[in-house]
């Protein structure tokens, strides 16, 4: 009998693949002032911490 050519893929393979995809995800963002004038355009892979950085620089 011939061996089956299908491979069994470990369950954690997909979890690692999704994690790598998340690590490569980038977000394009725009910062506006109160009059909706564009102040800054940026790109980040961690929008939450980047937003905190921007807001802490207001002063």
N, CA and C atoms as an extended XYZ file, in Angstrom:
177
Properties=species:S:1:pos:R:3:atomname:S:1:resname:S:1:resid:I:1 pbc="F F F"
N         0.826       -1.182        0.000 N   UNK     1
C         0.000        0.000        0.000 CA  UNK     1
C         0.873        1.249        0.000 C   UNK     1
N         0.461        2.235       -0.738 N   UNK     2
C         1.209        3.492       -0.800 CA  UNK     2
C         0.918        4.337        0.438 C   UNK     2
N         1.947        5.041        0.872 N   UNK     3
C         1.769        5.929        2.023 CA  UNK     3
C         0.950        7.145        1.606 C   UNK     3
N         0.187        7.621        2.528 N   UNK     4
C        -0.593        8.825        2.273 CA  UNK     4
C         0.343       10.027        2.192 C   UNK     4
N         0.097       10.913        1.273 N   UNK     5
C         0.955       12.078        1.084 CA  UNK     5
C         0.514       13.259        1.957 C   UNK     5
N        -0.564       13.094        2.688 N   UNK     6
C        -1.009       14.191        3.541 CA  UNK     6
C        -0.208       14.192        4.825 C   UNK     6
N         0.080       15.388        5.305 N   UNK     7
C         0.801       15.538        6.562 CA  UNK     7
C        -0.155       15.968        7.645 C   UNK     7
N         0.143       15.541        8.839 N   UNK     8
C        -0.628       16.034        9.971 CA  UNK     8
C         0.038       17.321       10.441 C   UNK     8
N        -0.755       18.357       10.595 N   UNK     9
C        -0.234       19.647       11.039 CA  UNK     9
C        -0.566       19.800       12.517 C   UNK     9
N         0.437       20.143       13.292 N   UNK    10
C         0.227       20.313       14.723 CA  UNK    10
C        -0.741       21.465       14.970 C   UNK    10
N        -1.583       21.338       15.981 N   UNK    11
C        -2.580       22.395       16.260 CA  UNK    11
C        -1.956       23.759       16.523 C   UNK    11
N        -0.780       23.799       17.155 N   UNK    12
C        -0.180       25.090       17.479 CA  UNK    12
C         0.450       25.758       16.258 C   UNK    12
N         0.524       25.065       15.130 N   UNK    13
C         1.061       25.653       13.902 CA  UNK    13
C         0.249       26.893       13.512 C   UNK    13
N        -1.064       26.772       13.569 N   UNK    14
C        -1.923       27.890       13.171 CA  UNK    14
C        -1.831       29.051       14.155 C   UNK    14
N        -1.681       28.737       15.452 N   UNK    15
C        -1.508       29.798       16.446 CA  UNK    15
C        -0.231       30.579       16.194 C   UNK    15
N         0.857       29.883       15.890 N   UNK    16
C         2.130       30.565       15.593 CA  UNK    16
C         2.016       31.381       14.316 C   UNK    16
N         1.315       30.844       13.327 N   UNK    17
C         1.135       31.563       12.063 CA  UNK    17
C         0.345       32.851       12.291 C   UNK    17
N        -0.729       32.780       13.074 N   UNK    18
C        -1.520       33.987       13.377 CA  UNK    18
C        -0.699       35.002       14.153 C   UNK    18
N         0.124       34.531       15.088 N   UNK    19
C         0.965       35.436       15.865 CA  UNK    19
C         1.944       36.170       14.955 C   UNK    19
N         2.566       35.466       14.025 N   UNK    20
C         3.495       36.110       13.087 CA  UNK    20
C         2.776       37.140       12.227 C   UNK    20
N         1.540       36.837       11.822 N   UNK    21
C         0.775       37.792       11.029 CA  UNK    21
C         0.461       39.047       11.839 C   UNK    21
N         0.111       38.882       13.122 N   UNK    22
C        -0.158       40.036       13.973 CA  UNK    22
C         1.098       40.872       14.168 C   UNK    22
N         2.242       40.234       14.298 N   UNK    23
C         3.484       40.965       14.499 CA  UNK    23
C         3.847       41.793       13.275 C   UNK    23
N         3.417       41.354       12.108 N   UNK    24
C         3.729       42.081       10.877 CA  UNK    24
C         2.657       43.092       10.512 C   UNK    24
N         1.599       43.162       11.286 N   UNK    25
C         0.516       44.090       10.989 CA  UNK    25
C         0.937       45.509       11.347 C   UNK    25
N         0.682       46.423       10.452 N   UNK    26
C         0.977       47.832       10.702 CA  UNK    26
C        -0.294       48.643       10.526 C   UNK    26
N        -0.357       49.725       11.256 N   UNK    27
C        -1.523       50.597       11.206 CA  UNK    27
C        -1.079       51.976       10.750 C   UNK    27
N        -1.751       52.506        9.756 N   UNK    28
C        -1.535       53.880        9.323 CA  UNK    28
C        -2.497       54.746       10.108 C   UNK    28
N        -1.993       55.796       10.732 N   UNK    29
C        -2.864       56.658       11.522 CA  UNK    29
C        -2.601       58.120       11.208 C   UNK    29
N        -3.609       58.939       11.525 N   UNK    30
C        -3.510       60.382       11.296 CA  UNK    30
C        -3.911       61.089       12.581 C   UNK    30
N        -3.172       62.116       12.939 N   UNK    31
C        -3.507       62.925       14.117 CA  UNK    31
C        -3.994       64.284       13.640 C   UNK    31
N        -5.131       64.702       14.192 N   UNK    32
C        -5.736       65.978       13.837 CA  UNK    32
C        -5.854       66.848       15.085 C   UNK    32
N        -5.881       68.163       14.893 N   UNK    33
C        -6.156       69.050       16.024 CA  UNK    33
C        -7.664       69.267       16.125 C   UNK    33
N        -8.079       70.152       17.020 N   UNK    34
C        -9.514       70.363       17.248 CA  UNK    34
C       -10.239       70.961       16.056 C   UNK    34
N        -9.506       71.645       15.181 N   UNK    35
C       -10.141       72.223       13.993 CA  UNK    35
C       -10.049       71.279       12.799 C   UNK    35
N        -9.667       70.042       13.068 N   UNK    36
C        -9.532       68.989       12.062 CA  UNK    36
C        -8.431       69.268       11.042 C   UNK    36
N        -7.412       70.000       11.462 N   UNK    37
C        -6.235       70.192       10.625 CA  UNK    37
C        -5.310       69.004       10.839 C   UNK    37
N        -4.870       68.407        9.761 N   UNK    38
C        -3.979       67.259        9.858 CA  UNK    38
C        -2.634       67.690       10.433 C   UNK    38
N        -2.232       67.058       11.526 N   UNK    39
C        -0.975       67.395       12.175 CA  UNK    39
C         0.133       66.407       11.840 C   UNK    39
N        -0.237       65.137       11.728 N   UNK    40
C         0.794       64.111       11.637 CA  UNK    40
C         0.218       62.858       11.006 C   UNK    40
N         0.992       62.180       10.185 N   UNK    41
C         0.639       60.875        9.640 CA  UNK    41
C         1.743       59.924       10.048 C   UNK    41
N         1.357       58.788       10.570 N   UNK    42
C         2.363       57.838       11.019 CA  UNK    42
C         1.949       56.407       10.770 C   UNK    42
N         2.868       55.498       11.071 N   UNK    43
C         2.614       54.077       10.923 CA  UNK    43
C         3.218       53.376       12.139 C   UNK    43
N         2.488       52.418       12.675 N   UNK    44
C         2.958       51.700       13.852 CA  UNK    44
C         2.378       50.291       13.869 C   UNK    44
N         2.999       49.418       14.642 N   UNK    45
C         2.430       48.091       14.848 CA  UNK    45
C         1.806       47.992       16.242 C   UNK    45
N         1.867       49.081       17.013 N   UNK    46
C         1.254       49.129       18.345 CA  UNK    46
C         0.539       50.469       18.512 C   UNK    46
N        -0.659       50.599       17.941 N   UNK    47
C        -1.351       51.894       17.936 CA  UNK    47
C        -1.683       52.419       19.332 C   UNK    47
N        -1.990       51.530       20.261 N   UNK    48
C        -2.359       51.994       21.601 CA  UNK    48
C        -1.194       52.720       22.278 C   UNK    48
N        -0.012       52.125       22.274 N   UNK    49
C         1.125       52.779       22.928 CA  UNK    49
C         1.565       54.020       22.152 C   UNK    49
N         1.414       54.008       20.841 N   UNK    50
C         1.788       55.181       20.047 CA  UNK    50
C         0.852       56.342       20.359 C   UNK    50
N        -0.442       56.060       20.514 N   UNK    51
C        -1.400       57.100       20.850 CA  UNK    51
C        -1.070       57.709       22.216 C   UNK    51
N        -0.723       56.853       23.165 N   UNK    52
C        -0.344       57.339       24.497 CA  UNK    52
C         0.880       58.250       24.396 C   UNK    52
N         1.842       57.862       23.574 N   UNK    53
C         3.041       58.682       23.390 CA  UNK    53
C         2.674       60.042       22.824 C   UNK    53
N         1.824       60.057       21.807 N   UNK    54
C         1.434       61.329       21.196 CA  UNK    54
C         0.683       62.225       22.182 C   UNK    54
N        -0.249       61.645       22.931 N   UNK    55
C        -1.041       62.452       23.849 CA  UNK    55
C        -0.204       62.953       25.024 C   UNK    55
N         0.828       62.227       25.398 N   UNK    56
C         1.671       62.673       26.509 CA  UNK    56
C         2.583       63.820       26.079 C   UNK    56
N         2.767       64.015       24.778 N   UNK    57
C         3.621       65.076       24.266 CA  UNK    57
C         2.863       66.388       24.082 C   UNK    57
N         1.540       66.371       24.272 N   UNK    58
C         0.750       67.587       24.137 CA  UNK    58
C         1.030       68.473       25.333 C   UNK    58
N         1.298       69.720       25.085 N   UNK    59
C         1.548       70.519       26.256 CA  UNK    59
C         1.875       71.883       25.901 C   UNK    59
